[in-house]
Amino acid sequence: MKQVVGLLGGTFDPVHNGHKAIVDSFLSSGLVTELWIIPSSKPPHKSLQQISSFEHRYEMLSIAFKDVKNVIINDVERGLPEPGYTIQTLKHLQNVHPDTTFLWCIGSDNLNSFNTWFHFEQILEDWMLLVAKRPNYEIEKVPVEIRNRCIFVEHTPVDASSTQIREDFQKGTGSDLVHPDVQKYIHQNKVY
């Protein structure tokens, strides 16, 4: 039987309880055997923004999920050409793991802009999307060609903003939306 792996990409700058909640929703769906979290090397949509180093973001993810079963932090994008497009990550992983079924994991809030992703049609042609559905999210508003390639899982989001959390750390207050050991790492390494 093929292994089914969920892939969750993002900047994770920093990883917070909102990310933890979405990971829990994907794992508890029973649809994936493992979830691979993939920090972006250089996300195309954030090229003008200052983001923390890949090493810091990777380390914070490793700390936050060290005790979570079936979660693997994968640094695949570190070795791929920049900017990092989802399609190239998917193609690379599928080539390396031909016997694995991959599902690209996103929140339902990302579905509205999915048709702006680089080669989104090819993503939909070759892979399914595993979508964490927010309460009261109107699936009918998603274009049918995207909706037909989605598997929806129930999800209760945690209200957390990486931008706000970074600002809180810059002010010296920290954030209770971040794993305590990640907070320690941020302070010790002066990430923000």
Secondary structure, 3 states (H helix, E strand, C coil): CCEEEEEEEECCCCCCHHHHHHHHHHHHCCCCCEEEEEECCCCHHHCCCCCCCHHHHHHHHHHHCCCCCCEEECCHHHHCCCCCCHHHHHHHHHHHCCCEEEEEEEEHHHHHHHHHCCCHHHHHHHCEEEEEECCCCCHHHCCHHHHCCEEEEECCCCCCCHHHHHHHHHCCCCCCCCCHHHHHHHHHHCCC
